[in-house]
Amino acid sequence: MRMRATLGIVTGALALSALAVPAAQADEVVGDTAISNVVVNGGKAVVVGSTAKKTITVSFTVKDGSGVDWAQAILYHGASIESSDSGAVANSSDGRATCTVASATTSNCKSTFDLEPGVNLFNSVAGSWKVWAIAAGNDADYVQKDNAKSFNVQRASKLTVNASPEPVAKGKTITVTGKLTRANWDRGTYNGYVTQPVKLQFRKNGSNTYTTVKTVKTNSTGDLKTTVTASTDGYFRYSFAGTTTTPAVNATGDFVDVR
């Protein structure tokens, strides 16, 4: 096994160092060791707000005919772990995963990781991240994967709506305003998400289903504004489909009494 003393990935305030891992340029397999069933955050995108740290779990299965000796995973953003611009090591004292023996040849391994705005999360690294993973058998066989799993890390989103006037006469104009914002990891705030298509939807009173009325784009500050004609009692809401960097979000419906 080609080993080296450190893997130095300097990621702003985060330095991934003092790790005893193989050289990480590409995938390697020596012997019959295998990594499978990698699951990040329960299979869901990782959504992080403007300031609070988020701890996520990464689990995976390791198999080796001689039994599993140890395993490790590292999270990173970039084309490869060598050229990454951010990342996270496991919260364990040695950076390795906790592996539970399932059989003579199989172990289930798990690690937790912290993702925190201003530490290893910056606006520029929202989107696709990868899991670098390595595992070794008791016979010194090993496997190393540069991209064992891809997953999305997203800037949390918020969406509001207000329909007025309330009540309103049938046939009159209703003005529907709102605002789409998302976490700014660089500033620790929420800021408007500009020029994004957002659907205005309506749910008739007594119904459980929203229907799209029209699509409106946010302006330069993330604000929304449009008009509709009052026809019947019901709820208006804005609905954002999301992007790779920002999750989908629905505003809470605002009831309008049409008289």
LINQUI-V323422 format. One record per residue. N is the residue number from 1. PSI is psi as a letter, one per 20 degrees, with the letter a starting at -180 (none if undefined). Layout:
BEGIN
N:PSI ; N:PSI
END
This chain:
BEGIN
1:p ; 2:o ; 3:q ; 4:r ; 5:h ; 6:q ; 7:n ; 8:n ; 9:n ; 10:o ; 11:m ; 12:d ; 13:i ; 14:p ; 15:p ; 16:o ; 17:r ; 18:k ; 19:p ; 20:n ; 21:r ; 22:r ; 23:q ; 24:k ; 25:h ; 26:r ; 27:q ; 28:q ; 29:p ; 30:o ; 31:b ; 32:j ; 33:p ; 34:q ; 35:p ; 36:r ; 37:l ; 38:p ; 39:p ; 40:p ; 41:l ; 42:j ; 43:j ; 44:q ; 45:q ; 46:o ; 47:p ; 48:p ; 49:a ; 50:h ; 51:h ; 52:p ; 53:q ; 54:p ; 55:p ; 56:r ; 57:p ; 58:p ; 59:q ; 60:r ; 61:p ; 62:p ; 63:q ; 64:p ; 65:h ; 66:i ; 67:r ; 68:p ; 69:g ; 70:r ; 71:q ; 72:q ; 73:q ; 74:p ; 75:q ; 76:q ; 77:p ; 78:r ; 79:h ; 80:r ; 81:h ; 82:h ; 83:j ; 84:q ; 85:j ; 86:r ; 87:a ; 88:p ; 89:r ; 90:q ; 91:i ; 92:q ; 93:h ; 94:j ; 95:i ; 96:r ; 97:q ; 98:o ; 99:p ; 100:p ; 101:p ; 102:h ; 103:a ; 104:h ; 105:i ; 106:p ; 107:q ; 108:p ; 109:q ; 110:q ; 111:q ; 112:q ; 113:q ; 114:p ; 115:p ; 116:p ; 117:p ; 118:i ; 119:f ; 120:j ; 121:p ; 122:q ; 123:h ; 124:i ; 125:j ; 126:q ; 127:b ; 128:p ; 129:r ; 130:q ; 131:o ; 132:p ; 133:q ; 134:q ; 135:q ; 136:q ; 137:r ; 138:i ; 139:j ; 140:j ; 141:q ; 142:r ; 143:q ; 144:p ; 145:p ; 146:h ; 147:n ; 148:h ; 149:p ; 150:q ; 151:r ; 152:p ; 153:p ; 154:q ; 155:o ; 156:q ; 157:q ; 158:q ; 159:p ; 160:r ; 161:q ; 162:p ; 163:p ; 164:q ; 165:r ; 166:o ; 167:r ; 168:q ; 169:q ; 170:p ; 171:i ; 172:r ; 173:p ; 174:p ; 175:p ; 176:o ; 177:r ; 178:a ; 179:p ; 180:p ; 181:r ; 182:q ; 183:p ; 184:n ; 185:h ; 186:h ; 187:i ; 188:k ; 189:r ; 190:p ; 191:q ; 192:p ; 193:o ; 194:q ; 195:l ; 196:p ; 197:p ; 198:p ; 199:p ; 200:p ; 201:q ; 202:p ; 203:o ; 204:q ; 205:p ; 206:i ; 207:q ; 208:j ; 209:p ; 210:q ; 211:p ; 212:p ; 213:g ; 214:r ; 215:p ; 216:q ; 217:q ; 218:q ; 219:a ; 220:i ; 221:j ; 222:j ; 223:q ; 224:q ; 225:p ; 226:r ; 227:q ; 228:r ; 229:p ; 230:p ; 231:g ; 232:r ; 233:q ; 234:a ; 235:p ; 236:q ; 237:q ; 238:q ; 239:p ; 240:p ; 241:i ; 242:r ; 243:a ; 244:h ; 245:i ; 246:p ; 247:q ; 248:q ; 249:q ; 250:p ; 251:q ; 252:p ; 253:p ; 254:p ; 255:p ; 256:p ; 257:o ; 258:p ; 259:none
END
